[in-house]
Amino acid sequence: MPDMAIEKILLAVGPGDADRVDALAETLTDIAIPTGAEVVLAHVFTEEEYESTLENLGVEAGGDVSADEVSRRHATIRQLSEALDDAGIDYTVRGEIGNHGQRIVDLAEAEGTDLVIVGGRKRSPTGKAVFGSTAQEVMLSAPCPVTFVRGDE
């Protein structure tokens, strides 16, 4: 099997990832530093989550603020950005609106990523192999390998 070069990594986060930021950042830096990969941080919002986030940020819906900018202002992306800045890793931030799993897969295809990183939680003692619907959709549909980062819960 030929070596797979990892040149671009997509780390996708959503509303449930606030408690996994440290684990996601550690996994990302462990891969991005030795490979020198380009990193894309993406926050995917449903329409409702996006409207709620605009409200929380005090931003007018339909204003001049892009989904990318809203993502940059989101707490989870800000925490990840700080960790990447501290590690000296360059990255871009993307914001997407729609179905979490499908938008992550679409973005991975559009960006030509070599690896997608998604988070999730341990479901139950008997369902350890069962991933959340978003992570499962990404793992089954992504155009590249997917690394799953499990939260502590």
MARKETI-415629 format. One line per field, with one value per residue (C-alpha): residue in one letter; y, x, z; residue number from 1. Coordinates in nm, 4 decimals, decimal comma, always signed. Last residue first. Example, Ala and Ser with C-alpha at 12.3 -4.5 7.8 and 13.67 -1.06 7.14 Angstrom:
residues 2
rest (S | A) .
c2 (-0,1060 | -0,4500) .
c1 (+1,3670 | +1,2300) .
c3 (+0,7140 | +0,7800) .
nr (2 | 1) .
***
This chain:
residues 153
rest (E | D | G | R | V | F | T | V | P | C | P | A | S | L | M | V | E | Q | A | T | S | G | F | V | A | K | G | T | P | S | R | K | R | G | G | V | I | V | L | D | T | G | E | A | E | A | L | D | V | I | R | Q | G | H | N | G | I | E | G | R | V | T | Y | D | I | G | A | D | D | L | A | E | S | L | Q | R | I | T | A | H | R | R | S | V | E | D | A | S | V | D | G | G | A | E | V | G | L | N | E | L | T | S | E | Y | E | E | E | T | F | V | H | A | L | V | V | E | A | G | T | P | I | A | I | D | T | L | T | E | A | L | A | D | V | R | D | A | D | G | P | G | V | A | L | L | I | K | E | I | A | M | D | P | M) .
c2 (+1,1443 | +1,2014 | +1,3002 | +1,0634 | +1,1848 | +1,0091 | +1,0279 | +1,0061 | +0,8768 | +1,0462 | +1,1147 | +1,1233 | +0,9252 | +0,6493 | +0,8264 | +1,1576 | +0,9998 | +0,8153 | +1,1289 | +1,3196 | +1,0366 | +0,9860 | +0,6806 | +0,3291 | +0,1113 | +0,1674 | +0,0776 | -0,1630 | +0,0696 | +0,3681 | +0,6328 | +0,7356 | +1,0856 | +1,2471 | +1,4459 | +1,4786 | +1,4899 | +1,4690 | +1,3618 | +1,4130 | +1,7198 | +1,8246 | +2,1451 | +2,0886 | +1,7180 | +1,7799 | +2,0671 | +1,8440 | +1,5724 | +1,8289 | +1,9818 | +1,6376 | +1,5459 | +1,8728 | +1,9342 | +2,3012 | +2,6127 | +2,6181 | +2,8363 | +2,8063 | +2,9023 | +2,8873 | +2,7439 | +2,7945 | +2,5897 | +2,7569 | +2,5361 | +2,8355 | +2,9616 | +2,6153 | +2,6097 | +2,9655 | +2,8801 | +2,5751 | +2,7961 | +3,0580 | +2,7832 | +2,6542 | +3,0057 | +3,1144 | +3,4410 | +3,2732 | +3,0732 | +3,3939 | +3,5274 | +3,2182 | +3,2347 | +3,5863 | +3,9094 | +4,1866 | +4,1633 | +3,9090 | +3,8340 | +4,1261 | +4,0345 | +4,0514 | +3,7512 | +3,5536 | +3,6482 | +3,5433 | +3,2166 | +3,1540 | +3,2183 | +2,9798 | +2,7102 | +2,7297 | +2,7093 | +2,4117 | +2,5150 | +2,3611 | +2,5014 | +2,4335 | +2,4547 | +2,3993 | +2,2968 | +2,2778 | +1,9812 | +2,0069 | +1,6292 | +1,6253 | +1,9278 | +1,8534 | +1,5045 | +1,5588 | +1,9138 | +1,7832 | +1,5158 | +1,7652 | +2,0268 | +1,7730 | +1,6451 | +1,9994 | +2,1129 | +1,8135 | +1,9838 | +2,2504 | +1,9818 | +1,9352 | +2,2431 | +2,1568 | +2,1008 | +1,9914 | +1,9579 | +1,9353 | +1,8316 | +1,9070 | +1,7651 | +1,4196 | +1,1995 | +0,8438 | +0,5962 | +0,3381 | +0,0000) .
c1 (-1,8231 | -1,4530 | -1,4876 | -1,4000 | -1,1946 | -1,2824 | -1,0238 | -1,1729 | -1,0009 | -1,0930 | -1,3939 | -1,6240 | -1,9490 | -1,9420 | -1,7195 | -1,9017 | -2,2462 | -2,1266 | -1,9757 | -2,2994 | -2,5249 | -2,3282 | -2,1057 | -2,1971 | -1,8940 | -1,9134 | -2,2821 | -2,2917 | -2,1088 | -2,2998 | -2,2580 | -1,8976 | -1,8891 | -1,8134 | -1,5538 | -1,4605 | -1,1241 | -1,1202 | -0,8081 | -0,6704 | -0,8822 | -0,9686 | -1,1338 | -1,4563 | -1,4721 | -1,4046 | -1,6549 | -1,9260 | -1,8573 | -1,8740 | -2,1926 | -2,3545 | -2,2774 | -2,3916 | -2,7031 | -2,6962 | -2,4833 | -2,1069 | -1,8393 | -1,4772 | -1,1645 | -0,8153 | -0,5102 | -0,1405 | +0,0126 | +0,2583 | +0,1603 | +0,0375 | -0,1559 | -0,3094 | -0,4217 | -0,5567 | -0,7455 | -0,9025 | -1,0293 | -1,1603 | -1,3263 | -1,5144 | -1,6082 | -1,7581 | -1,6141 | -1,4233 | -1,7388 | -1,9436 | -1,6719 | -1,6848 | -2,0680 | -2,0279 | -2,1198 | -2,2619 | -2,6096 | -2,8787 | -2,9336 | -2,8071 | -2,5181 | -2,5388 | -2,3081 | -2,5777 | -2,8321 | -2,6000 | -2,5387 | -2,9142 | -2,9644 | -2,6784 | -2,8041 | -3,1515 | -3,0153 | -2,7983 | -2,4403 | -2,1133 | -1,7899 | -1,4876 | -1,1190 | -0,9090 | -0,5483 | -0,2621 | -0,0433 | +0,3153 | +0,3038 | +0,4829 | +0,2933 | -0,0501 | -0,0990 | -0,0211 | -0,1572 | -0,4979 | -0,5201 | -0,4255 | -0,6705 | -0,9554 | -0,8790 | -0,8605 | -1,1781 | -1,3864 | -1,6294 | -1,7214 | -1,7819 | -2,1577 | -2,2555 | -2,0467 | -1,6864 | -1,5063 | -1,1284 | -1,0310 | -0,6716 | -0,4742 | -0,1405 | -0,1529 | +0,0575 | -0,0667 | +0,2154 | +0,1505 | +0,0000) .
c3 (+2,8559 | +2,8029 | +2,4380 | +2,1564 | +1,8652 | +1,5380 | +1,2601 | +0,9113 | +0,5961 | +0,2664 | +0,0413 | +0,3461 | +0,3254 | +0,5887 | +0,8406 | +0,7906 | +0,8372 | +1,1482 | +1,2994 | +1,2395 | +1,3637 | +1,6821 | +1,6879 | +1,7927 | +1,8608 | +2,2357 | +2,2408 | +2,5358 | +2,7745 | +2,6360 | +2,3637 | +2,4057 | +2,2725 | +1,9426 | +1,7595 | +1,3949 | +1,2153 | +0,8356 | +0,6474 | +0,2954 | +0,2233 | -0,1311 | -0,0067 | -0,2018 | -0,1089 | +0,2609 | +0,2501 | +0,1035 | +0,3640 | +0,6460 | +0,4979 | +0,4767 | +0,8362 | +0,9926 | +0,7811 | +0,6834 | +0,7336 | +0,6878 | +0,8424 | +0,7380 | +0,9270 | +0,7771 | +0,9455 | +1,0077 | +1,2913 | +1,5305 | +1,8257 | +2,0309 | +1,7267 | +1,6876 | +2,0521 | +2,0281 | +1,7085 | +1,8769 | +2,1607 | +1,9153 | +1,7073 | +2,0139 | +2,1292 | +1,7954 | +1,6587 | +1,3747 | +1,2911 | +1,2589 | +1,0271 | +0,8040 | +0,7997 | +0,6620 | +0,8431 | +0,6246 | +0,7688 | +0,6847 | +1,0522 | +1,2613 | +1,4916 | +1,8707 | +1,9111 | +2,0936 | +1,8255 | +1,5431 | +1,7312 | +1,7626 | +1,3903 | +1,3080 | +1,5444 | +1,3863 | +1,0288 | +1,1319 | +1,2001 | +1,0835 | +1,2246 | +1,0098 | +1,0934 | +0,7803 | +0,8324 | +0,5791 | +0,6609 | +0,7840 | +0,8321 | +1,1689 | +1,3037 | +1,1561 | +1,3025 | +1,6726 | +1,6369 | +1,5260 | +1,7947 | +2,0664 | +1,9382 | +1,9258 | +2,2769 | +2,4151 | +2,2371 | +2,3473 | +2,5876 | +2,3302 | +2,0659 | +2,0912 | +1,8886 | +1,5842 | +1,4913 | +1,1761 | +1,1622 | +0,7960 | +0,7291 | +0,4132 | +0,2995 | +0,4513 | +0,2269 | +0,2030 | +0,1759 | -0,0926 | +0,0000) .
nr (153 | 152 | 151 | 150 | 149 | 148 | 147 | 146 | 145 | 144 | 143 | 142 | 141 | 140 | 139 | 138 | 137 | 136 | 135 | 134 | 133 | 132 | 131 | 130 | 129 | 128 | 127 | 126 | 125 | 124 | 123 | 122 | 121 | 120 | 119 | 118 | 117 | 116 | 115 | 114 | 113 | 112 | 111 | 110 | 109 | 108 | 107 | 106 | 105 | 104 | 103 | 102 | 101 | 100 | 99 | 98 | 97 | 96 | 95 | 94 | 93 | 92 | 91 | 90 | 89 | 88 | 87 | 86 | 85 | 84 | 83 | 82 | 81 | 80 | 79 | 78 | 77 | 76 | 75 | 74 | 73 | 72 | 71 | 70 | 69 | 68 | 67 | 66 | 65 | 64 | 63 | 62 | 61 | 60 | 59 | 58 | 57 | 56 | 55 | 54 | 53 | 52 | 51 | 50 | 49 | 48 | 47 | 46 | 45 | 44 | 43 | 42 | 41 | 40 | 39 | 38 | 37 | 36 | 35 | 34 | 33 | 32 | 31 | 30 | 29 | 28 | 27 | 26 | 25 | 24 | 23 | 22 | 21 | 20 | 19 | 18 | 17 | 16 | 15 | 14 | 13 | 12 | 11 | 10 | 9 | 8 | 7 | 6 | 5 | 4 | 3 | 2 | 1) .
***
